[in-house]
Amino acid sequence: MKIKREIYSNFMKSKQPEISCNESVVIMSAVRYMLGRSSYGVGCVCDWVKLNKDRLTKSNKEVIARDINEHCAKFPDTSYKDEWQKLAEVLTL
């Protein structure tokens, strides 16, 4: 798994085009769906967003970070809260 992640990470470091409008809807939907879930999917979504953060628009990053922060404030005991908060922080840097 680590080798696959490294290969994917190296591929994503190459110049990739900005995501399309349809892709941004899918990404934001995936984040919203996984918020509050106790599943390996949380890590998959967070990893993908981190690897592709340079392809996201400023607006995409703001919306995702806002959704995460609002969810964590409303549900302080949410699963994977630390991972979500790290993602929100990465998106706001």
N, CA, C and O of each residue as an XYZ file, in Angstrom:
372
protein
N       0.826     -1.191      0.000
C       0.000      0.000      0.000
C       0.867      1.251      0.000
O       0.558      2.230     -0.678
N       1.967      1.212      0.774
C       2.841      2.375      0.855
C       3.465      2.684     -0.511
O       3.602      3.847     -0.890
N       3.838      1.637     -1.240
C       4.448      1.827     -2.552
C       3.430      2.468     -3.502
O       3.773      3.391     -4.241
N       2.183      1.988     -3.488
C       1.145      2.574     -4.335
C       0.933      4.039     -3.983
O       0.789      4.879     -4.872
N       0.914      4.347     -2.691
C       0.715      5.724     -2.261
C       1.864      6.610     -2.739
O       1.633      7.740     -3.169
N       3.107      6.108     -2.669
C       4.267      6.878     -3.124
C       4.212      7.117     -4.631
O       4.517      8.216     -5.095
N       3.831      6.106     -5.392
C       3.714      6.250     -6.847
C       2.647      7.284     -7.169
O       2.863      8.163     -8.003
N       1.497      7.183     -6.511
C       0.415      8.138     -6.749
C       0.842      9.536     -6.336
O       0.549     10.508     -7.033
N       1.530      9.643     -5.210
C       1.998     10.943     -4.725
C       2.957     11.576     -5.719
O       2.855     12.769     -6.005
N       3.894     10.786     -6.253
C       4.842     11.303     -7.239
C       4.129     11.737     -8.517
O       4.481     12.753     -9.117
N       3.131     10.966     -8.928
C       2.361     11.336    -10.108
C       1.639     12.661     -9.883
O       1.613     13.517    -10.767
N       1.056     12.827     -8.702
C       0.274     14.031     -8.423
C       1.159     15.265     -8.252
O       0.682     16.392     -8.386
N       2.435     15.061     -7.959
C       3.349     16.200     -7.840
C       3.650     16.816     -9.201
O       4.068     17.970     -9.294
N       3.432     16.031    -10.258
C       3.614     16.597    -11.589
C       2.489     17.592    -11.846
O       1.443     17.536    -11.200
N       2.705     18.489    -12.778
C       1.729     19.546    -13.046
C       0.423     18.943    -13.541
O       0.388     18.297    -14.589
N      -0.636     19.153    -12.794
C      -1.956     18.668    -13.153
C      -2.874     19.869    -13.390
O      -2.706     20.904    -12.746
N      -3.817     19.751    -14.282
C      -4.725     20.865    -14.545
C      -5.673     21.103    -13.372
O      -5.918     20.202    -12.570
N      -6.198     22.315    -13.279
C      -7.188     22.620    -12.259
C      -8.392     21.705    -12.466
O      -8.735     21.363    -13.598
N      -9.021     21.318    -11.376
C     -10.158     20.417    -11.483
C     -11.339     21.125    -12.135
O     -11.469     22.348    -12.064
N     -12.184     20.344    -12.759
C     -13.363     20.899    -13.422
C     -14.464     21.166    -12.397
O     -14.371     20.749    -11.243
N     -15.482     21.854    -12.831
C     -16.634     22.140    -11.981
C     -17.280     20.835    -11.493
O     -17.625     20.709    -10.318
N     -17.438     19.874    -12.399
C     -18.038     18.588    -12.026
C     -17.187     17.853    -10.999
O     -17.716     17.265    -10.055
N     -15.873     17.885    -11.182
C     -14.984     17.223    -10.230
C     -15.075     17.885     -8.856
O     -15.048     17.201     -7.833
N     -15.181     19.205     -8.830
C     -15.261     19.890     -7.535
C     -16.543     19.506     -6.796
O     -16.535     19.390     -5.570
N     -17.638     19.311     -7.523
C     -18.889     18.880     -6.897
C     -18.716     17.488     -6.291
O     -19.176     17.225     -5.180
N     -18.055     16.605     -7.024
C     -17.825     15.247     -6.529
C     -16.945     15.274     -5.278
O     -17.224     14.571     -4.307
N     -15.896     16.076     -5.300
C     -14.979     16.148     -4.163
C     -15.681     16.702     -2.930
O     -15.582     16.129     -1.844
N     -16.388     17.813     -3.098
C     -17.083     18.393     -1.951
C     -18.170     17.461     -1.426
O     -18.408     17.404     -0.219
N     -18.822     16.743     -2.309
C     -19.829     15.768     -1.890
C     -19.194     14.624     -1.108
O     -19.751     14.156     -0.115
N     -18.034     14.181     -1.560
C     -17.326     13.106     -0.858
C     -16.919     13.554      0.541
O     -17.071     12.802      1.504
N     -16.407     14.765      0.656
C     -16.018     15.288      1.973
C     -17.242     15.354      2.877
O     -17.202     14.877      4.011
N     -18.322     15.939      2.388
C     -19.541     16.082      3.197
C     -20.110     14.719      3.590
O     -20.586     14.546      4.713
N     -20.063     13.766      2.687
C     -20.572     12.432      2.983
C     -19.743     11.767      4.084
O     -20.296     11.130      4.981
N     -18.416     11.915      4.015
C     -17.539     11.221      4.952
C     -17.466     11.891      6.321
O     -17.078     11.250      7.298
N     -17.831     13.163      6.408
C     -17.821     13.830      7.719
C     -18.720     13.052      8.677
O     -19.884     12.790      8.372
N     -18.182     12.689      9.822
C     -18.951     11.957     10.818
C     -18.953     10.455     10.639
O     -19.468      9.736     11.496
N     -18.395      9.966      9.558
C     -18.351      8.522      9.335
C     -17.144      7.923     10.055
O     -16.118      8.579     10.239
N     -17.291      6.681     10.450
C     -16.185      5.916     11.038
C     -15.786      4.861     10.020
O     -16.247      3.721     10.080
N     -14.935      5.244      9.095
C     -14.603      4.372      7.979
C     -13.215      4.714      7.449
O     -12.720      5.826      7.636
N     -12.597      3.737      6.785
C     -11.310      4.002      6.135
C     -11.471      5.050      5.037
O     -10.493      5.663      4.608
N     -12.707      5.253      4.585
C     -12.973      6.235      3.546
C     -12.578      7.643      3.934
O     -12.237      8.454      3.073
N     -12.620      7.940      5.223
C     -12.210      9.271      5.697
C     -10.765      9.526      5.300
O     -10.446     10.580      4.748
N      -9.898      8.576      5.575
C      -8.485      8.713      5.227
C      -8.279      8.821      3.725
O      -7.438      9.594      3.265
N      -9.041      8.050      2.961
C      -8.926      8.109      1.498
C      -9.291      9.491      0.982
O      -8.574     10.057      0.156
N     -10.398     10.034      1.464
C     -10.842     11.349      1.017
C      -9.847     12.424      1.445
O      -9.468     13.277      0.643
N      -9.424     12.382      2.707
C      -8.468     13.385      3.203
C      -7.149     13.314      2.430
O      -6.593     14.348      2.060
N      -6.656     12.117      2.190
C      -5.407     11.965      1.429
C      -5.551     12.525      0.023
O      -4.660     13.221     -0.465
N      -6.671     12.225     -0.631
C      -6.871     12.701     -1.992
C      -6.914     14.225     -2.031
O      -6.293     14.845     -2.895
N      -7.642     14.826     -1.101
C      -7.752     16.288     -1.080
C      -6.381     16.914     -0.821
O      -6.020     17.901     -1.462
N      -5.620     16.347      0.111
C      -4.279     16.884      0.395
C      -3.380     16.783     -0.837
O      -2.662     17.728     -1.163
N      -3.421     15.645     -1.516
C      -2.575     15.458     -2.703
C      -2.982     16.374     -3.860
O      -2.156     16.723     -4.704
N      -4.243     16.754     -3.893
C      -4.759     17.554     -5.000
C      -5.080     18.991     -4.617
O      -5.737     19.702     -5.378
N      -4.629     19.421     -3.461
C      -4.999     20.758     -2.984
C      -4.568     21.870     -3.938
O      -5.231     22.904     -4.016
N      -3.483     21.675     -4.654
C      -3.034     22.705     -5.593
C      -3.920     22.792     -6.831
O      -3.885     23.789     -7.553
N      -4.698     21.773     -7.073
C      -5.631     21.774     -8.211
C      -6.982     22.371     -7.840
O      -7.763     22.737     -8.719
N      -7.262     22.470     -6.539
C      -8.537     23.025     -6.089
C      -8.523     24.543     -6.210
O      -7.482     25.178     -6.045
N      -9.664     25.107     -6.492
C      -9.766     26.559     -6.526
C      -9.777     27.091     -5.094
O     -10.020     26.346     -4.145
N      -9.514     28.364     -4.958
C      -9.562     28.989     -3.634
C     -10.941     28.799     -3.008
O     -11.055     28.519     -1.814
N     -11.969     28.950     -3.808
C     -13.345     28.775     -3.341
C     -13.588     27.347     -2.858
O     -14.210     27.144     -1.816
N     -13.097     26.346     -3.616
C     -13.239     24.943     -3.204
C     -12.616     24.723     -1.838
O     -13.217     24.101     -0.961
N     -11.403     25.239     -1.665
C     -10.694     25.070     -0.398
C     -11.452     25.722      0.748
O     -11.570     25.146      1.830
N     -11.964     26.920      0.509
C     -12.707     27.632      1.549
C     -13.978     26.886      1.949
O     -14.297     26.782      3.133
N     -14.696     26.373      0.962
C     -15.939     25.646      1.242
C     -15.656     24.359      2.014
O     -16.342     24.060      2.992
N     -14.664     23.608      1.587
C     -14.328     22.354      2.272
C     -13.890     22.638      3.705
O     -14.357     21.975      4.632
N     -13.001     23.612      3.902
C     -12.535     23.955      5.251
C     -13.703     24.429      6.118
O     -13.802     24.053      7.286
N     -14.584     25.252      5.549
C     -15.750     25.729      6.292
C     -16.644     24.569      6.708
O     -17.083     24.506      7.856
N     -16.916     23.649      5.781
C     -17.760     22.485      6.094
C     -17.161     21.655      7.225
O     -17.870     21.212      8.128
N     -15.857     21.454      7.162
C     -15.175     20.673      8.201
C     -15.274     21.385      9.549
O     -15.637     20.774     10.554
N     -14.952     22.668      9.567
C     -14.972     23.416     10.829
C     -16.368     23.485     11.425
O     -16.527     23.352     12.638
N     -17.387     23.691     10.589
C     -18.765     23.732     11.084
C     -19.190     22.379     11.647
O     -19.835     22.308     12.693
N     -18.825     21.314     10.949
C     -19.180     19.971     11.414
C     -18.510     19.666     12.755
O     -19.154     19.166     13.677
N     -17.214     19.971     12.856
C     -16.480     19.686     14.096
C     -17.002     20.527     15.266
O     -16.992     20.069     16.408
N     -17.452     21.745     14.990
C     -18.017     22.590     16.045
C     -19.381     22.051     16.499
O     -19.701     22.071     17.688
N     -20.163     21.577     15.553
C     -21.502     21.064     15.869
C     -21.450     19.691     16.528
O     -22.280     19.372     17.379
N     -20.473     18.880     16.133
C     -20.319     17.520     16.652
C     -18.895     17.348     17.194
O     -18.043     16.783     16.509
N     -18.628     17.826     18.411
C     -17.253     17.802     18.946
C     -16.653     16.403     19.117
O     -15.433     16.259     19.194
N     -17.495     15.380     19.176
C     -16.991     14.009     19.334
C     -16.942     13.259     18.009
O     -16.912     12.028     17.997
N     -16.933     13.979     16.901
C     -16.952     13.338     15.590
C     -15.746     12.422     15.387
O     -14.655     12.679     15.896
N     -15.968     11.365     14.643
C     -14.886     10.423     14.347
C     -13.820     11.089     13.497
O     -14.130     11.903     12.627
N     -12.578     10.748     13.748
C     -11.436     11.255     12.979
C     -11.328     12.785     13.011
O     -10.872     13.407     12.052
N     -11.750     13.369     14.115
C     -11.754     14.834     14.230
C     -10.369     15.420     13.968
O     -10.245     16.429     13.273
N      -9.330     14.797     14.518
C      -7.967     15.313     14.317
C      -7.588     15.333     12.834
O      -6.999     16.295     12.342
N      -7.935     14.258     12.138
C      -7.608     14.187     10.710
C      -8.364     15.256      9.921
O      -7.800     15.888      9.029
N      -9.630     15.453     10.249
C     -10.420     16.486      9.579
C      -9.859     17.874      9.847
O      -9.748     18.693      8.934
N      -9.506     18.137     11.103
C      -8.989     19.459     11.435
C      -7.647     19.727     10.759
O      -7.368     20.858     10.361
N      -6.816     18.694     10.628
C      -5.548     18.851      9.904
C      -5.807     19.190      8.442
O      -5.115     20.026      7.859
N      -6.799     18.543      7.855
C      -7.129     18.834      6.458
C      -7.606     20.279      6.315
O      -7.182     20.984      5.399
N      -8.479     20.719      7.209
C      -8.967     22.107      7.147
C      -7.803     23.089      7.280
O      -7.768     24.120      6.608
N      -6.862     22.760      8.144
C      -5.697     23.626      8.337
C      -4.835     23.682      7.073
O      -4.387     24.755      6.669
N      -4.609     22.534      6.461
C      -3.822     22.470      5.228
C      -4.470     23.310      4.131
O      -3.775     23.975      3.362
N      -5.773     23.282      4.060
C      -6.493     24.010      3.007
C      -6.503     25.523      3.228
O      -6.697     26.287      2.282
N      -6.295     25.954      4.463
C      -6.339     27.386      4.744
C      -4.949     28.020      4.780
O      -4.827     29.225      4.997
N      -3.909     27.227      4.571
C      -2.534     27.791      4.567
C      -2.263     28.555      3.297
O      -1.170     29.093      3.121
